C-alpha cells in the first residue's frame, strides 16, 4: 500500500493521470452498464407472458419454440447446418508476439424470417435488429479462409446451450452461433397482427388507386367501357367505370377478410423497449442480467473509490 501511495504522489503526471482517468472512466462505464442491465432485468420480470392467440397489439413477451417457415431452409454458412437464425465470423491471425492480433475477414447475421409456436398459434419473427442469445456457439480453427472441416464433435446433435468447440490448429478462426428448429424460444418485442377479419380498409382510397391503374392502360379501359365506340369515356360510361371499380374493391376486401390473420414480431422504435430473442428461458436471462448488474456495480464502486483515493493523494501530496 505504501508503494502505491508513493507512486501516486511522485509519479510523472502523464503516467498518473492516465491511470486515474482510466479508473474514473471505468467507474462511469460500470454505473451505466449496471443501470442498463438492471432495467432489462426488471423489464423481463415486469412484462407478463402472453399467448399468441390472445396477445395484445404492442410490446409483448412470448414463449414457445422456434420453427422454420415453408420453403427453402435457413442454412448456417460455415457448417451448412439447418437453423432458424445464425451469426458467423471468420478471422485471420496476423503478426507475432506483442503485435499479433485477430483480423476479421468476413462476418454476417441472418435476417431471414422464422416462426415462434406456442400452444395457441404461430407468430412470424423478423430478427432484424434483435439482441439474440443463441442455443449453440461453435469455435474452431483451420488453414484457409473457408473452413474445410466441421468443428470438433457432431454439430447436428442436441447439445446443451452454449456448447463450444475449439479444436485444431491454423491461423484462421471460425465462429458460428445458431438457434435451431425445435429450440425453446423466448421473445419480447413489438407484436402486431395483419390481415384477417380485423383488417382496416379505406374503400374510397382503394377505389381511387384502382382507377389510376385502369387509366394507365387507356386502350383496355376503352375496350371495356366505351359502349358507343366513339373513342371516349362519356359521363354515363364513367359512372359504369366507377361502379365496376367499387365492385372489384369490395370483392378484394371480402377475400382479404376471409384470409387468416398473420401475427408478426419485430423491433420497436423505442430504445427503452429492446427486441430480444433467446434460446435461454426467461428465468435464466433474469439471473444472467442480475449477475451483469451486480458486476457493473462492483466495477463502479471499486474503480470510483480507487480513482478518488489516488487523486486525493496526488492533490494533498
C-alpha positions as protocol buffer text, in pm:
chain_id: "A"
residue {
  index: 1
  type: UNK
  ca { x: 0 y: 0 z: 0 }
}
residue {
  index: 2
  type: UNK
  ca { x: 287 y: 237 z: 82 }
}
residue {
  index: 3
  type: UNK
  ca { x: 437 y: 183 z: -264 }
}
residue {
  index: 4
  type: UNK
  ca { x: 104 y: 279 z: -428 }
}
residue {
  index: 5
  type: UNK
  ca { x: 86 y: 589 z: -208 }
}
residue {
  index: 6
  type: UNK
  ca { x: 441 y: 683 z: -304 }
}
residue {
  index: 7
  type: UNK
  ca { x: 366 y: 626 z: -674 }
}
residue {
  index: 8
  type: UNK
  ca { x: 51 y: 841 z: -659 }
}
residue {
  index: 9
  type: UNK
  ca { x: 244 y: 1132 z: -507 }
}
residue {
  index: 10
  type: UNK
  ca { x: 566 y: 1118 z: -710 }
}
residue {
  index: 11
  type: UNK
  ca { x: 495 y: 951 z: -1046 }
}
residue {
  index: 12
  type: UNK
  ca { x: 513 y: 1159 z: -1368 }
}
residue {
  index: 13
  type: UNK
  ca { x: 195 y: 1349 z: -1442 }
}
residue {
  index: 14
  type: UNK
  ca { x: 118 y: 1175 z: -1773 }
}
residue {
  index: 15
  type: UNK
  ca { x: 155 y: 832 z: -1616 }
}
residue {
  index: 16
  type: UNK
  ca { x: -55 y: 915 z: -1310 }
}
residue {
  index: 17
  type: UNK
  ca { x: -341 y: 1086 z: -1490 }
}
residue {
  index: 18
  type: UNK
  ca { x: -359 y: 809 z: -1749 }
}
residue {
  index: 19
  type: UNK
  ca { x: -440 y: 558 z: -1476 }
}
residue {
  index: 20
  type: UNK
  ca { x: -656 y: 793 z: -1268 }
}
residue {
  index: 21
  type: UNK
  ca { x: -872 y: 898 z: -1563 }
}
residue {
  index: 22
  type: UNK
  ca { x: -889 y: 534 z: -1680 }
}
residue {
  index: 23
  type: UNK
  ca { x: -1028 y: 428 z: -1342 }
}
residue {
  index: 24
  type: UNK
  ca { x: -1279 y: 714 z: -1347 }
}
residue {
  index: 25
  type: UNK
  ca { x: -1396 y: 615 z: -1695 }
}
residue {
  index: 26
  type: UNK
  ca { x: -1428 y: 253 z: -1582 }
}
residue {
  index: 27
  type: UNK
  ca { x: -1639 y: 367 z: -1286 }
}
residue {
  index: 28
  type: UNK
  ca { x: -1873 y: 565 z: -1513 }
}
residue {
  index: 29
  type: UNK
  ca { x: -1897 y: 273 z: -1758 }
}
residue {
  index: 30
  type: UNK
  ca { x: -1974 y: 35 z: -1472 }
}
residue {
  index: 31
  type: UNK
  ca { x: -2254 y: 260 z: -1347 }
}
residue {
  index: 32
  type: UNK
  ca { x: -2410 y: 293 z: -1694 }
}
residue {
  index: 33
  type: UNK
  ca { x: -2383 y: -82 z: -1755 }
}
residue {
  index: 34
  type: UNK
  ca { x: -2538 y: -158 z: -1415 }
}
residue {
  index: 35
  type: UNK
  ca { x: -2831 y: 73 z: -1492 }
}
residue {
  index: 36
  type: UNK
  ca { x: -2891 y: -85 z: -1835 }
}
residue {
  index: 37
  type: UNK
  ca { x: -2873 y: -443 z: -1706 }
}
residue {
  index: 38
  type: UNK
  ca { x: -3096 y: -364 z: -1408 }
}
residue {
  index: 39
  type: UNK
  ca { x: -3353 y: -203 z: -1638 }
}
residue {
  index: 40
  type: UNK
  ca { x: -3358 y: -504 z: -1868 }
}
residue {
  index: 41
  type: UNK
  ca { x: -3385 y: -746 z: -1576 }
}
residue {
  index: 42
  type: UNK
  ca { x: -3688 y: -555 z: -1447 }
}
residue {
  index: 43
  type: UNK
  ca { x: -3830 y: -542 z: -1800 }
}
residue {
  index: 44
  type: UNK
  ca { x: -3825 y: -923 z: -1819 }
}
residue {
  index: 45
  type: UNK
  ca { x: -3976 y: -955 z: -1472 }
}
residue {
  index: 46
  type: UNK
  ca { x: -4248 y: -693 z: -1518 }
}
residue {
  index: 47
  type: UNK
  ca { x: -4368 y: -787 z: -1869 }
}
residue {
  index: 48
  type: UNK
  ca { x: -4628 y: -1067 z: -1843 }
}
residue {
  index: 49
  type: UNK
  ca { x: -4603 y: -1360 z: -2084 }
}
residue {
  index: 50
  type: UNK
  ca { x: -4879 y: -1355 z: -2348 }
}
residue {
  index: 51
  type: UNK
  ca { x: -5035 y: -1627 z: -2559 }
}
residue {
  index: 52
  type: UNK
  ca { x: -5018 y: -1567 z: -2933 }
}
residue {
  index: 53
  type: UNK
  ca { x: -5392 y: -1610 z: -2984 }
}
residue {
  index: 54
  type: UNK
  ca { x: -5483 y: -1351 z: -2720 }
}
residue {
  index: 55
  type: UNK
  ca { x: -5178 y: -1123 z: -2732 }
}
residue {
  index: 56
  type: UNK
  ca { x: -5249 y: -750 z: -2740 }
}
residue {
  index: 57
  type: UNK
  ca { x: -5107 y: -533 z: -3014 }
}
residue {
  index: 58
  type: UNK
  ca { x: -4786 y: -368 z: -2892 }
}
residue {
  index: 59
  type: UNK
  ca { x: -4487 y: -464 z: -2678 }
}
residue {
  index: 60
  type: UNK
  ca { x: -4537 y: -822 z: -2555 }
}
residue {
  index: 61
  type: UNK
  ca { x: -4347 y: -1125 z: -2431 }
}
residue {
  index: 62
  type: UNK
  ca { x: -4390 y: -1470 z: -2589 }
}
residue {
  index: 63
  type: UNK
  ca { x: -4262 y: -1817 z: -2501 }
}
residue {
  index: 64
  type: UNK
  ca { x: -4259 y: -2113 z: -2737 }
}
residue {
  index: 65
  type: UNK
  ca { x: -4035 y: -2300 z: -2979 }
}
residue {
  index: 66
  type: UNK
  ca { x: -3861 y: -2187 z: -3296 }
}
residue {
  index: 67
  type: UNK
  ca { x: -3964 y: -2332 z: -3633 }
}
residue {
  index: 68
  type: UNK
  ca { x: -3885 y: -2277 z: -4000 }
}
residue {
  index: 69
  type: UNK
  ca { x: -4127 y: -2127 z: -4248 }
}
residue {
  index: 70
  type: UNK
  ca { x: -4231 y: -2328 z: -4551 }
}
residue {
  index: 71
  type: UNK
  ca { x: -3981 y: -2307 z: -4835 }
}
residue {
  index: 72
  type: UNK
  ca { x: -3602 y: -2334 z: -4856 }
}
residue {
  index: 73
  type: UNK
  ca { x: -3446 y: -2387 z: -4510 }
}
residue {
  index: 74
  type: UNK
  ca { x: -3210 y: -2139 z: -4346 }
}
residue {
  index: 75
  type: UNK
  ca { x: -2855 y: -2276 z: -4365 }
}
residue {
  index: 76
  type: UNK
  ca { x: -2567 y: -2161 z: -4144 }
}
residue {
  index: 77
  type: UNK
  ca { x: -2287 y: -2055 z: -4385 }
}
residue {
  index: 78
  type: UNK
  ca { x: -1986 y: -2219 z: -4217 }
}
residue {
  index: 79
  type: UNK
  ca { x: -2124 y: -2558 z: -4110 }
}
residue {
  index: 80
  type: UNK
  ca { x: -2418 y: -2591 z: -4351 }
}
residue {
  index: 81
  type: UNK
  ca { x: -2643 y: -2671 z: -4054 }
}
residue {
  index: 82
  type: UNK
  ca { x: -3019 y: -2608 z: -4078 }
}
residue {
  index: 83
  type: UNK
  ca { x: -3117 y: -2338 z: -3829 }
}
residue {
  index: 84
  type: UNK
  ca { x: -3370 y: -2064 z: -3761 }
}
residue {
  index: 85
  type: UNK
  ca { x: -3102 y: -1797 z: -3705 }
}
residue {
  index: 86
  type: UNK
  ca { x: -2723 y: -1771 z: -3731 }
}
residue {
  index: 87
  type: UNK
  ca { x: -2432 y: -1533 z: -3678 }
}
residue {
  index: 88
  type: UNK
  ca { x: -2081 y: -1609 z: -3803 }
}
residue {
  index: 89
  type: UNK
  ca { x: -1732 y: -1461 z: -3819 }
}
residue {
  index: 90
  type: UNK
  ca { x: -1410 y: -1566 z: -3995 }
}
residue {
  index: 91
  type: UNK
  ca { x: -1083 y: -1425 z: -3855 }
}
residue {
  index: 92
  type: UNK
  ca { x: -716 y: -1447 z: -3951 }
}
residue {
  index: 93
  type: UNK
  ca { x: -429 y: -1434 z: -3703 }
}
residue {
  index: 94
  type: UNK
  ca { x: -170 y: -1183 z: -3819 }
}
residue {
  index: 95
  type: UNK
  ca { x: 162 y: -1071 z: -3677 }
}
residue {
  index: 96
  type: UNK
  ca { x: 357 y: -1225 z: -3392 }
}
residue {
  index: 97
  type: UNK
  ca { x: 445 y: -1150 z: -3033 }
}
residue {
  index: 98
  type: UNK
  ca { x: 306 y: -825 z: -2900 }
}
residue {
  index: 99
  type: UNK
  ca { x: 193 y: -725 z: -3249 }
}
residue {
  index: 100
  type: UNK
  ca { x: -22 y: -1035 z: -3302 }
}
residue {
  index: 101
  type: UNK
  ca { x: -394 y: -983 z: -3348 }
}
residue {
  index: 102
  type: UNK
  ca { x: -706 y: -1142 z: -3494 }
}
residue {
  index: 103
  type: UNK
  ca { x: -839 y: -962 z: -3803 }
}
residue {
  index: 104
  type: UNK
  ca { x: -1200 y: -1018 z: -3913 }
}
residue {
  index: 105
  type: UNK
  ca { x: -1217 y: -1123 z: -4279 }
}
residue {
  index: 106
  type: UNK
  ca { x: -1593 y: -1160 z: -4307 }
}
residue {
  index: 107
  type: UNK
  ca { x: -1895 y: -1183 z: -4085 }
}
residue {
  index: 108
  type: UNK
  ca { x: -2270 y: -1188 z: -4113 }
}
residue {
  index: 109
  type: UNK
  ca { x: -2600 y: -1225 z: -3931 }
}
residue {
  index: 110
  type: UNK
  ca { x: -2918 y: -1392 z: -4051 }
}
residue {
  index: 111
  type: UNK
  ca { x: -3219 y: -1171 z: -4121 }
}
residue {
  index: 112
  type: UNK
  ca { x: -3447 y: -1447 z: -4258 }
}
residue {
  index: 113
  type: UNK
  ca { x: -3794 y: -1479 z: -4111 }
}
residue {
  index: 114
  type: UNK
  ca { x: -3887 y: -1780 z: -3898 }
}
residue {
  index: 115
  type: UNK
  ca { x: -4168 y: -1888 z: -3666 }
}
residue {
  index: 116
  type: UNK
  ca { x: -4238 y: -1896 z: -3294 }
}
residue {
  index: 117
  type: UNK
  ca { x: -4501 y: -2153 z: -3199 }
}
residue {
  index: 118
  type: UNK
  ca { x: -4685 y: -2182 z: -2869 }
}
residue {
  index: 119
  type: UNK
  ca { x: -4987 y: -2397 z: -2782 }
}
residue {
  index: 120
  type: UNK
  ca { x: -5228 y: -2134 z: -2920 }
}
residue {
  index: 121
  type: UNK
  ca { x: -5078 y: -2036 z: -3256 }
}
residue {
  index: 122
  type: UNK
  ca { x: -4789 y: -1910 z: -3466 }
}
residue {
  index: 123
  type: UNK
  ca { x: -4602 y: -1580 z: -3485 }
}
residue {
  index: 124
  type: UNK
  ca { x: -4361 y: -1478 z: -3762 }
}
residue {
  index: 125
  type: UNK
  ca { x: -4034 y: -1346 z: -3620 }
}
residue {
  index: 126
  type: UNK
  ca { x: -3833 y: -1084 z: -3808 }
}
residue {
  index: 127
  type: UNK
  ca { x: -3490 y: -1100 z: -3634 }
}
residue {
  index: 128
  type: UNK
  ca { x: -3355 y: -780 z: -3790 }
}
residue {
  index: 129
  type: UNK
  ca { x: -3233 y: -556 z: -3508 }
}
residue {
  index: 130
  type: UNK
  ca { x: -3281 y: -818 z: -3234 }
}
residue {
  index: 131
  type: UNK
  ca { x: -3040 y: -890 z: -2948 }
}
residue {
  index: 132
  type: UNK
  ca { x: -3006 y: -1267 z: -2978 }
}
residue {
  index: 133
  type: UNK
  ca { x: -2890 y: -1522 z: -2721 }
}
residue {
  index: 134
  type: UNK
  ca { x: -2837 y: -1836 z: -2933 }
}
residue {
  index: 135
  type: UNK
  ca { x: -2854 y: -2206 z: -2849 }
}
residue {
  index: 136
  type: UNK
  ca { x: -2516 y: -2315 z: -2988 }
}
residue {
  index: 137
  type: UNK
  ca { x: -2180 y: -2147 z: -3035 }
}
residue {
  index: 138
  type: UNK
  ca { x: -1902 y: -2327 z: -3223 }
}
residue {
  index: 139
  type: UNK
  ca { x: -1543 y: -2201 z: -3239 }
}
residue {
  index: 140
  type: UNK
  ca { x: -1273 y: -2387 z: -3430 }
}
residue {
  index: 141
  type: UNK
  ca { x: -959 y: -2325 z: -3636 }
}
residue {
  index: 142
  type: UNK
  ca { x: -825 y: -2416 z: -3977 }
}
residue {
  index: 143
  type: UNK
  ca { x: -577 y: -2335 z: -4252 }
}
residue {
  index: 144
  type: UNK
  ca { x: -793 y: -2146 z: -4505 }
}
residue {
  index: 145
  type: UNK
  ca { x: -1039 y: -1859 z: -4510 }
}
residue {
  index: 146
  type: UNK
  ca { x: -1313 y: -2110 z: -4593 }
}
residue {
  index: 147
  type: UNK
  ca { x: -1346 y: -2388 z: -4334 }
}
residue {
  index: 148
  type: UNK
  ca { x: -1270 y: -2728 z: -4485 }
}
residue {
  index: 149
  type: UNK
  ca { x: -1377 y: -2927 z: -4179 }
}
residue {
  index: 150
  type: UNK
  ca { x: -1656 y: -2914 z: -3928 }
}
residue {
  index: 151
  type: UNK
  ca { x: -1594 y: -2815 z: -3564 }
}
residue {
  index: 152
  type: UNK
  ca { x: -1494 y: -3099 z: -3336 }
}
residue {
  index: 153
  type: UNK
  ca { x: -1777 y: -3332 z: -3248 }
}
residue {
  index: 154
  type: UNK
  ca { x: -2113 y: -3356 z: -3420 }
}
residue {
  index: 155
  type: UNK
  ca { x: -2282 y: -3025 z: -3490 }
}
residue {
  index: 156
  type: UNK
  ca { x: -2614 y: -3183 z: -3576 }
}
residue {
  index: 157
  type: UNK
  ca { x: -2680 y: -3338 z: -3236 }
}
residue {
  index: 158
  type: UNK
  ca { x: -2872 y: -3186 z: -2949 }
}
residue {
  index: 159
  type: UNK
  ca { x: -2611 y: -3002 z: -2743 }
}
residue {
  index: 160
  type: UNK
  ca { x: -2666 y: -2809 z: -2426 }
}
residue {
  index: 161
  type: UNK
  ca { x: -2692 y: -2433 z: -2454 }
}
residue {
  index: 162
  type: UNK
  ca { x: -2370 y: -2258 z: -2548 }
}
residue {
  index: 163
  type: UNK
  ca { x: -2180 y: -2573 z: -2640 }
}
residue {
  index: 164
  type: UNK
  ca { x: -1838 y: -2455 z: -2755 }
}
residue {
  index: 165
  type: UNK
  ca { x: -1583 y: -2649 z: -2959 }
}
residue {
  index: 166
  type: UNK
  ca { x: -1232 y: -2513 z: -3001 }
}
residue {
  index: 167
  type: UNK
  ca { x: -1020 y: -2774 z: -3172 }
}
residue {
  index: 168
  type: UNK
  ca { x: -750 y: -2787 z: -3438 }
}
residue {
  index: 169
  type: UNK
  ca { x: -469 y: -2558 z: -3542 }
}
residue {
  index: 170
  type: UNK
  ca { x: -425 y: -2292 z: -3805 }
}
residue {
  index: 171
  type: UNK
  ca { x: -415 y: -1917 z: -3841 }
}
residue {
  index: 172
  type: UNK
  ca { x: -785 y: -1895 z: -3927 }
}
residue {
  index: 173
  type: UNK
  ca { x: -1054 y: -1897 z: -3661 }
}
residue {
  index: 174
  type: UNK
  ca { x: -1420 y: -1964 z: -3732 }
}
residue {
  index: 175
  type: UNK
  ca { x: -1707 y: -1870 z: -3503 }
}
residue {
  index: 176
  type: UNK
  ca { x: -2068 y: -1966 z: -3567 }
}
residue {
  index: 177
  type: UNK
  ca { x: -2371 y: -1919 z: -3342 }
}
residue {
  index: 178
  type: UNK
  ca { x: -2710 y: -2072 z: -3415 }
}
residue {
  index: 179
  type: UNK
  ca { x: -3065 y: -2119 z: -3298 }
}
residue {
  index: 180
  type: UNK
  ca { x: -3213 y: -2446 z: -3419 }
}
residue {
  index: 181
  type: UNK
  ca { x: -3563 y: -2560 z: -3518 }
}
residue {
  index: 182
  type: UNK
  ca { x: -3729 y: -2703 z: -3208 }
}
residue {
  index: 183
  type: UNK
  ca { x: -3520 y: -2500 z: -2963 }
}
residue {
  index: 184
  type: UNK
  ca { x: -3707 y: -2316 z: -2688 }
}
residue {
  index: 185
  type: UNK
  ca { x: -3757 y: -1953 z: -2789 }
}
residue {
  index: 186
  type: UNK
  ca { x: -3820 y: -1654 z: -2565 }
}
residue {
  index: 187
  type: UNK
  ca { x: -3912 y: -1334 z: -2747 }
}
residue {
  index: 188
  type: UNK
  ca { x: -4001 y: -983 z: -2635 }
}
residue {
  index: 189
  type: UNK
  ca { x: -4071 y: -718 z: -2895 }
}
residue {
  index: 190
  type: UNK
  ca { x: -4333 y: -533 z: -3099 }
}
residue {
  index: 191
  type: UNK
  ca { x: -4627 y: -765 z: -3174 }
}
residue {
  index: 192
  type: UNK
  ca { x: -4883 y: -686 z: -3443 }
}
residue {
  index: 193
  type: UNK
  ca { x: -5147 y: -872 z: -3644 }
}
residue {
  index: 194
  type: UNK
  ca { x: -5201 y: -805 z: -4013 }
}
residue {
  index: 195
  type: UNK
  ca { x: -5486 y: -916 z: -4239 }
}
residue {
  index: 196
  type: UNK
  ca { x: -5785 y: -1125 z: -4143 }
}
residue {
  index: 197
  type: UNK
  ca { x: -6125 y: -1005 z: -4027 }
}
residue {
  index: 198
  type: UNK
  ca { x: -5966 y: -736 z: -3816 }
}
residue {
  index: 199
  type: UNK
  ca { x: -5804 y: -564 z: -4115 }
}
residue {
  index: 200
  type: UNK
  ca { x: -5881 y: -197 z: -4177 }
}
residue {
  index: 201
  type: UNK
  ca { x: -5971 y: -90 z: -4533 }
}
residue {
  index: 202
  type: UNK
  ca { x: -6019 y: 251 z: -4692 }
}
residue {
  index: 203
  type: UNK
  ca { x: -6279 y: 191 z: -4964 }
}
residue {
  index: 204
  type: UNK
  ca { x: -6253 y: 533 z: -5131 }
}
residue {
  index: 205
  type: UNK
  ca { x: -5873 y: 538 z: -5137 }
}
residue {
  index: 206
  type: UNK
  ca { x: -5859 y: 184 z: -5279 }
}
residue {
  index: 207
  type: UNK
  ca { x: -6111 y: 277 z: -5550 }
}
residue {
  index: 208
  type: UNK
  ca { x: -5906 y: 584 z: -5646 }
}
residue {
  index: 209
  type: UNK
  ca { x: -5593 y: 371 z: -5666 }
}
residue {
  index: 210
  type: UNK
  ca { x: -5767 y: 115 z: -5887 }
}
residue {
  index: 211
  type: UNK
  ca { x: -5899 y: 387 z: -6117 }
}
residue {
  index: 212
  type: UNK
  ca { x: -5546 y: 527 z: -6151 }
}
residue {
  index: 213
  type: UNK
  ca { x: -5426 y: 182 z: -6255 }
}
residue {
  index: 214
  type: UNK
  ca { x: -5702 y: 150 z: -6515 }
}
residue {
  index: 215
  type: UNK
  ca { x: -5632 y: 495 z: -6660 }
}
residue {
  index: 216
  type: UNK
  ca { x: -5270 y: 399 z: -6725 }
}
residue {
  index: 217
  type: UNK
  ca { x: -5398 y: 148 z: -6983 }
}
residue {
  index: 218
  type: UNK
  ca { x: -5634 y: 367 z: -7188 }
}
residue {
  index: 219
  type: UNK
  ca { x: -5685 y: 109 z: -7465 }
}
residue {
  index: 220
  type: UNK
  ca { x: -5804 y: -158 z: -7222 }
}
residue {
  index: 221
  type: UNK
  ca { x: -6030 y: 96 z: -7046 }
}
residue {
  index: 222
  type: UNK
  ca { x: -6193 y: 198 z: -7379 }
}
residue {
  index: 223
  type: UNK
  ca { x: -6232 y: -160 z: -7493 }
}
residue {
  index: 224
  type: UNK
  ca { x: -6414 y: -249 z: -7171 }
}
residue {
  index: 225
  type: UNK
  ca { x: -6633 y: 58 z: -7109 }
}
residue {
  index: 226
  type: UNK
  ca { x: -6670 y: 257 z: -7437 }
}
residue {
  index: 227
  type: UNK
  ca { x: -7017 y: 130 z: -7520 }
}
residue {
  index: 228
  type: UNK
  ca { x: -7088 y: 365 z: -7814 }
}
residue {
  index: 229
  type: UNK
  ca { x: -6739 y: 317 z: -7963 }
}
residue {
  index: 230
  type: UNK
  ca { x: -6668 y: 689 z: -8007 }
}
residue {
  index: 231
  type: UNK
  ca { x: -6317 y: 662 z: -7864 }
}
residue {
  index: 232
  type: UNK
  ca { x: -6404 y: 847 z: -7542 }
}
residue {
  index: 233
  type: UNK
  ca { x: -6546 y: 770 z: -7200 }
}
residue {
  index: 234
  type: UNK
  ca { x: -6859 y: 985 z: -7156 }
}
residue {
  index: 235
  type: UNK
  ca { x: -7019 y: 1074 z: -6820 }
}
residue {
  index: 236
  type: UNK
  ca { x: -7260 y: 780 z: -6836 }
}
residue {
  index: 237
  type: UNK
  ca { x: -6981 y: 538 z: -6922 }
}
residue {
  index: 238
  type: UNK
  ca { x: -6759 y: 687 z: -6648 }
}
residue {
  index: 239
  type: UNK
  ca { x: -7031 y: 606 z: -6395 }
}
residue {
  index: 240
  type: UNK
  ca { x: -7012 y: 246 z: -6511 }
}
residue {
  index: 241
  type: UNK
  ca { x: -6633 y: 258 z: -6464 }
}
residue {
  index: 242
  type: UNK
  ca { x: -6672 y: 377 z: -6104 }
}
residue {
  index: 243
  type: UNK
  ca { x: -6937 y: 113 z: -6026 }
}
residue {
  index: 244
  type: UNK
  ca { x: -6709 y: -159 z: -6164 }
}
residue {
  index: 245
  type: UNK
  ca { x: -6419 y: -26 z: -5958 }
}
residue {
  index: 246
  type: UNK
  ca { x: -6627 y: -26 z: -5637 }
}
residue {
  index: 247
  type: UNK
  ca { x: -6743 y: -382 z: -5709 }
}
residue {
  index: 248
  type: UNK
  ca { x: -6387 y: -509 z: -5763 }
}
residue {
  index: 249
  type: UNK
  ca { x: -6258 y: -337 z: -5446 }
}
residue {
  index: 250
  type: UNK
  ca { x: -6542 y: -484 z: -5239 }
}
residue {
  index: 251
  type: UNK
  ca { x: -6454 y: -830 z: -5370 }
}
residue {
  index: 252
  type: UNK
  ca { x: -6085 y: -776 z: -5280 }
}
residue {
  index: 253
  type: UNK
  ca { x: -6174 y: -665 z: -4928 }
}
residue {
  index: 254
  type: UNK
  ca { x: -6403 y: -963 z: -4880 }
}
residue {
  index: 255
  type: UNK
  ca { x: -6133 y: -1209 z: -4988 }
}
residue {
  index: 256
  type: UNK
  ca { x: -5874 y: -1044 z: -4762 }
}
residue {
  index: 257
  type: UNK
  ca { x: -6109 y: -1064 z: -4462 }
}
residue {
  index: 258
  type: UNK
  ca { x: -6156 y: -1435 z: -4520 }
}
residue {
  index: 259
  type: UNK
  ca { x: -5778 y: -1490 z: -4519 }
}
residue {
  index: 260
  type: UNK
  ca { x: -5618 y: -1597 z: -4192 }
}
residue {
  index: 261
  type: UNK
  ca { x: -5453 y: -1311 z: -3997 }
}
residue {
  index: 262
  type: UNK
  ca { x: -5073 y: -1314 z: -3969 }
}
residue {
  index: 263
  type: UNK
  ca { x: -4902 y: -1244 z: -3636 }
}
residue {
  index: 264
  type: UNK
  ca { x: -4568 y: -1066 z: -3660 }
}
residue {
  index: 265
  type: UNK
  ca { x: -4298 y: -968 z: -3410 }
}
residue {
  index: 266
  type: UNK
  ca { x: -4007 y: -734 z: -3480 }
}
residue {
  index: 267
  type: UNK
  ca { x: -3802 y: -450 z: -3342 }
}
residue {
  index: 268
  type: UNK
  ca { x: -3951 y: -143 z: -3180 }
}
residue {
  index: 269
  type: UNK
  ca { x: -3875 y: 223 z: -3240 }
}
residue {
  index: 270
  type: UNK
  ca { x: -3836 y: 279 z: -2865 }
}
residue {
  index: 271
  type: UNK
  ca { x: -3481 y: 229 z: -2732 }
}
residue {
  index: 272
  type: UNK
  ca { x: -3625 y: 172 z: -2386 }
}
residue {
  index: 273
  type: UNK
  ca { x: -3802 y: -139 z: -2517 }
}
residue {
  index: 274
  type: UNK
  ca { x: -3541 y: -366 z: -2678 }
}
residue {
  index: 275
  type: UNK
  ca { x: -3622 y: -651 z: -2915 }
}
residue {
  index: 276
  type: UNK
  ca { x: -3477 y: -967 z: -2760 }
}
residue {
  index: 277
  type: UNK
  ca { x: -3470 y: -1328 z: -2881 }
}
residue {
  index: 278
  type: UNK
  ca { x: -3325 y: -1601 z: -2662 }
}
residue {
  index: 279
  type: UNK
  ca { x: -3290 y: -1976 z: -2655 }
}
residue {
  index: 280
  type: UNK
  ca { x: -3248 y: -1939 z: -2279 }
}
residue {
  index: 281
  type: UNK
  ca { x: -3567 y: -1932 z: -2071 }
}
residue {
  index: 282
  type: UNK
  ca { x: -3674 y: -1608 z: -1907 }
}
residue {
  index: 283
  type: UNK
  ca { x: -3557 y: -1723 z: -1562 }
}
residue {
  index: 284
  type: UNK
  ca { x: -3202 y: -1780 z: -1689 }
}
residue {
  index: 285
  type: UNK
  ca { x: -3199 y: -1441 z: -1860 }
}
residue {
  index: 286
  type: UNK
  ca { x: -3307 y: -1273 z: -1536 }
}
residue {
  index: 287
  type: UNK
  ca { x: -3024 y: -1449 z: -1348 }
}
residue {
  index: 288
  type: UNK
  ca { x: -2772 y: -1350 z: -1614 }
}
residue {
  index: 289
  type: UNK
  ca { x: -2871 y: -984 z: -1616 }
}
residue {
  index: 290
  type: UNK
  ca { x: -2875 y: -978 z: -1234 }
}
residue {
  index: 291
  type: UNK
  ca { x: -2515 y: -1101 z: -1242 }
}
residue {
  index: 292
  type: UNK
  ca { x: -2420 y: -837 z: -1501 }
}
residue {
  index: 293
  type: UNK
  ca { x: -2593 y: -567 z: -1295 }
}
residue {
  index: 294
  type: UNK
  ca { x: -2401 y: -663 z: -981 }
}
residue {
  index: 295
  type: UNK
  ca { x: -2071 y: -680 z: -1171 }
}
residue {
  index: 296
  type: UNK
  ca { x: -2134 y: -329 z: -1304 }
}
residue {
  index: 297
  type: UNK
  ca { x: -2197 y: -200 z: -952 }
}
residue {
  index: 298
  type: UNK
  ca { x: -1878 y: -365 z: -825 }
}
residue {
  index: 299
  type: UNK
  ca { x: -1678 y: -206 z: -1106 }
}
residue {
  index: 300
  type: UNK
  ca { x: -1838 y: 131 z: -1031 }
}
residue {
  index: 301
  type: UNK
  ca { x: -1764 y: 129 z: -657 }
}
residue {
  index: 302
  type: UNK
  ca { x: -1413 y: -20 z: -674 }
}
residue {
  index: 303
  type: UNK
  ca { x: -1293 y: 189 z: -970 }
}
residue {
  index: 304
  type: UNK
  ca { x: -1455 y: 505 z: -834 }
}
residue {
  index: 305
  type: UNK
  ca { x: -1307 y: 456 z: -489 }
}
residue {
  index: 306
  type: UNK
  ca { x: -959 y: 391 z: -628 }
}
residue {
  index: 307
  type: UNK
  ca { x: -974 y: 693 z: -859 }
}
residue {
  index: 308
  type: UNK
  ca { x: -1093 y: 918 z: -578 }
}
residue {
  index: 309
  type: UNK
  ca { x: -827 y: 789 z: -340 }
}
residue {
  index: 310
  type: UNK
  ca { x: -542 y: 829 z: -591 }
}
residue {
  index: 311
  type: UNK
  ca { x: -647 y: 1179 z: -693 }
}
residue {
  index: 312
  type: UNK
  ca { x: -680 y: 1286 z: -328 }
}
residue {
  index: 313
  type: UNK
  ca { x: -327 y: 1154 z: -258 }
}
residue {
  index: 314
  type: UNK
  ca { x: -195 y: 1342 z: -558 }
}
residue {
  index: 315
  type: UNK
  ca { x: -359 y: 1671 z: -466 }
}
residue {
  index: 316
  type: UNK
  ca { x: -262 y: 1653 z: -99 }
}
residue {
  index: 317
  type: UNK
  ca { x: 90 y: 1518 z: -158 }
}
